[in-house]
């Protein structure tokens, strides 16, 4: 008889990054903003499994459209267009007339 897989209660930051693409700093920032509490058994910090489920399902409302950028939303709604780097080109006499 096959047993169903056991769901983990907490994930390391490396496992959470594989599942959601969010970095360690992002998880700490969201904890500081009060979205959830990270687990701290002993000297290790873990991301709760139910929080990862809420992030992936869209139930947890994240600030500044962050979720949309990570799940490949169209660029126009996710973030402003990037500006070109470097010095602006000088206008030629033909462009100014």
Backbone as CSV, one residue per row, in Angstrom:
resi,resn,N_x,N_y,N_z,CA_x,CA_y,CA_z,C_x,C_y,C_z
1,UNK,0.840,-1.177,0.000,0.000,0.000,0.000,0.886,1.241,0.000
2,UNK,0.669,2.126,-0.949,1.471,3.338,-1.068,0.940,4.420,-0.143
3,UNK,1.843,5.094,0.538,1.434,6.181,1.415,1.608,7.507,0.684
4,UNK,0.733,8.464,0.940,0.888,9.767,0.272,2.132,10.483,0.787
5,UNK,2.729,11.337,-0.033,3.925,12.054,0.421,3.592,12.983,1.584
6,UNK,4.513,13.068,2.520,4.325,13.914,3.687,4.707,15.345,3.324
7,UNK,3.836,16.276,3.644,4.103,17.680,3.362,4.977,18.260,4.473
8,UNK,6.027,18.968,4.078,6.946,19.549,5.050,6.309,20.762,5.716
9,UNK,6.653,20.975,6.956,6.143,22.136,7.685,6.928,23.402,7.403
10,UNK,8.218,23.257,7.088,9.062,24.414,6.818,10.108,24.084,5.774
11,UNK,10.460,25.084,4.981,11.427,24.916,3.909,12.599,25.858,4.130
12,UNK,13.800,25.395,3.762,14.965,26.271,3.841,14.822,27.354,2.779
13,UNK,15.654,28.384,2.871,15.588,29.465,1.893,15.943,28.952,0.490
14,UNK,16.864,28.005,0.402,17.231,27.452,-0.905,16.048,26.712,-1.529
15,UNK,15.335,25.922,-0.713,14.164,25.207,-1.224,13.035,26.172,-1.582
16,UNK,12.861,27.216,-0.776,11.818,28.211,-1.052,12.132,28.978,-2.335
17,UNK,13.415,29.234,-2.592,13.787,29.944,-3.816,13.517,29.086,-5.050
18,UNK,13.739,27.792,-4.953,13.448,26.889,-6.068,11.943,26.870,-6.336
19,UNK,11.147,26.862,-5.270,9.696,26.776,-5.423,9.078,28.087,-5.903
20,UNK,9.617,29.245,-5.472,8.934,30.516,-5.729,9.773,31.561,-6.450
21,UNK,11.040,31.397,-6.581,12.013,32.334,-7.161,12.278,33.555,-6.292
22,UNK,11.784,33.611,-5.065,12.028,34.751,-4.178,13.276,34.498,-3.345
23,UNK,14.090,35.540,-3.162,15.357,35.397,-2.438,15.145,35.482,-0.925
24,UNK,16.222,35.207,-0.211,16.212,35.263,1.244,15.825,36.663,1.742
25,UNK,16.376,37.695,1.117,16.088,39.065,1.536,14.599,39.392,1.378
26,UNK,13.977,38.878,0.331,12.552,39.126,0.115,11.723,38.504,1.219
27,UNK,12.049,37.288,1.629,11.300,36.623,2.711,11.444,37.417,4.015
28,UNK,12.662,37.877,4.309,12.864,38.666,5.530,12.101,39.996,5.458
29,UNK,12.101,40.642,4.294,11.393,41.918,4.140,9.897,41.726,4.358
30,UNK,9.328,40.665,3.787,7.891,40.418,3.961,7.553,40.092,5.407
31,UNK,8.472,39.411,6.105,8.231,39.149,7.526,8.225,40.464,8.303
32,UNK,9.161,41.353,7.973,9.236,42.644,8.651,7.977,43.477,8.392
33,UNK,7.397,43.362,7.182,6.166,44.078,6.848,4.927,43.454,7.486
34,UNK,5.073,42.269,8.090,3.981,41.657,8.835,3.084,40.727,8.037
35,UNK,3.535,40.221,6.904,2.714,39.306,6.119,2.631,37.925,6.759
36,UNK,3.677,37.494,7.456,3.732,36.176,8.089,4.919,36.169,9.042
37,UNK,5.107,35.049,9.745,6.275,34.879,10.605,7.080,33.684,10.116
38,UNK,8.389,33.863,10.018,9.272,32.762,9.657,9.467,31.862,10.868
39,UNK,9.757,30.587,10.627,9.998,29.631,11.706,11.472,29.677,12.086
40,UNK,11.750,29.648,13.381,13.138,29.689,13.844,13.401,28.601,14.885
41,UNK,13.461,27.335,14.445,13.799,26.274,15.406,15.315,26.219,15.609
42,UNK,15.746,26.440,16.811,17.182,26.413,17.092,17.897,27.563,16.414
43,UNK,18.923,27.259,15.637,19.694,28.302,14.969,19.420,28.331,13.467
44,UNK,18.259,27.869,13.042,17.923,27.802,11.621,16.637,28.591,11.376
45,UNK,16.535,29.234,10.224,15.324,29.961,9.857,14.688,29.252,8.670
46,UNK,13.381,28.975,8.778,12.648,28.258,7.741,11.433,29.058,7.297
47,UNK,11.030,28.855,6.045,9.815,29.464,5.513,8.695,28.448,5.710
48,UNK,7.593,28.813,6.372,6.504,27.855,6.592,5.912,27.357,5.272
49,UNK,5.557,26.080,5.241,4.994,25.486,4.036,3.666,26.110,3.636
50,UNK,2.830,26.464,4.616,1.538,27.065,4.275,1.711,28.456,3.659
51,UNK,2.770,29.170,4.034,3.039,30.487,3.444,3.435,30.327,1.975
52,UNK,4.249,29.336,1.668,4.627,29.092,0.277,3.385,28.753,-0.547
53,UNK,2.494,27.939,0.015,1.245,27.608,-0.686,0.408,28.854,-0.934
54,UNK,0.320,29.748,0.069,-0.457,30.980,-0.091,0.157,31.902,-1.136
55,UNK,1.488,31.974,-1.199,2.158,32.809,-2.199,1.905,32.267,-3.601
56,UNK,2.047,30.958,-3.774,1.867,30.354,-5.091,0.420,30.412,-5.571
57,UNK,-0.531,30.346,-4.645,-1.940,30.387,-5.045,-2.434,31.807,-5.287
58,UNK,-1.676,32.809,-4.831,-2.095,34.199,-4.996,-2.959,34.696,-3.854
59,UNK,-3.165,33.874,-2.839,-3.983,34.268,-1.690,-3.307,35.364,-0.871
60,UNK,-1.985,35.326,-0.776,-1.228,36.330,-0.032,-0.996,37.532,-0.930
61,UNK,-1.504,38.679,-0.555,-1.370,39.891,-1.361,0.004,40.492,-1.122
62,UNK,0.858,40.475,-2.145,2.213,40.974,-2.025,2.291,42.409,-2.511
63,UNK,3.199,43.218,-1.950,3.286,44.630,-2.325,3.889,44.850,-3.706
64,UNK,3.507,45.927,-4.328,4.104,46.486,-5.548,4.138,45.548,-6.751
65,UNK,3.142,44.728,-6.909,3.068,43.878,-8.083,4.177,42.862,-8.196
66,UNK,4.802,42.530,-7.074,5.956,41.641,-7.102,5.605,40.269,-7.666
67,UNK,4.453,39.764,-7.304,4.037,38.443,-7.770,3.898,38.441,-9.290
68,UNK,3.351,39.520,-9.854,3.148,39.590,-11.299,4.478,39.546,-12.041
69,UNK,5.496,40.208,-11.527,6.792,40.196,-12.197,7.390,38.799,-12.189
70,UNK,7.227,38.071,-11.084,7.848,36.763,-10.987,7.135,35.701,-11.796
71,UNK,5.859,35.887,-12.069,5.144,34.879,-12.843,4.939,35.325,-14.277
72,UNK,5.892,36.064,-14.813,5.971,36.398,-16.230,4.737,37.110,-16.756
73,UNK,4.268,38.096,-16.037,3.167,38.918,-16.529,3.686,39.780,-17.673
74,UNK,2.804,40.286,-18.517,3.265,41.189,-19.579,4.031,42.362,-18.976
75,UNK,5.064,42.797,-19.651,5.940,43.835,-19.118,5.239,45.133,-18.814
76,UNK,4.199,45.475,-19.561,3.545,46.756,-19.353,2.842,46.819,-18.005
77,UNK,2.290,45.713,-17.529,1.579,45.763,-16.257,2.471,45.428,-15.068
78,UNK,3.596,44.763,-15.315,4.433,44.323,-14.216,5.428,45.391,-13.771
79,UNK,6.083,46.057,-14.695,7.090,47.029,-14.316,7.246,48.057,-15.436
80,UNK,7.711,49.257,-15.108,7.894,50.270,-16.149,9.009,49.863,-17.116
81,UNK,9.002,50.378,-18.332,10.056,50.010,-19.288,11.415,50.490,-18.801
82,UNK,12.442,49.733,-19.126,13.795,50.098,-18.715,14.315,51.232,-19.581
83,UNK,15.086,52.116,-18.975,15.667,53.205,-19.760,16.999,52.739,-20.303
84,UNK,17.377,53.308,-21.414,18.653,52.949,-22.013,19.776,53.581,-21.207
85,UNK,20.832,52.833,-21.016,21.957,53.323,-20.234,22.913,54.101,-21.112
86,UNK,23.680,54.972,-20.493,24.687,55.724,-21.209,24.258,57.157,-21.474
87,UNK,25.142,57.890,-22.110,24.872,59.295,-22.384,23.890,59.427,-23.541
88,UNK,23.041,60.445,-23.511,22.142,60.646,-24.650,22.941,61.115,-25.865
89,UNK,22.460,60.732,-27.028,23.146,61.148,-28.256,22.866,62.608,-28.531
90,UNK,23.861,63.270,-29.093,23.682,64.679,-29.480,22.790,64.703,-30.721
91,UNK,21.941,65.691,-30.796,21.088,65.801,-31.971,21.923,66.346,-33.143
92,UNK,21.603,65.855,-34.321,22.300,66.300,-35.512,21.611,67.555,-36.045
93,UNK,22.273,68.341,-36.853,21.635,69.553,-37.399,20.343,69.249,-38.164
94,UNK,20.259,68.082,-38.815,19.062,67.732,-39.573,17.878,67.496,-38.637
95,UNK,18.139,66.985,-37.410,17.056,66.698,-36.463,16.518,67.989,-35.837
96,UNK,17.337,69.007,-35.684,16.906,70.241,-35.026,16.116,71.143,-35.951
97,UNK,16.216,70.996,-37.269,15.532,71.885,-38.209,14.113,71.495,-38.444
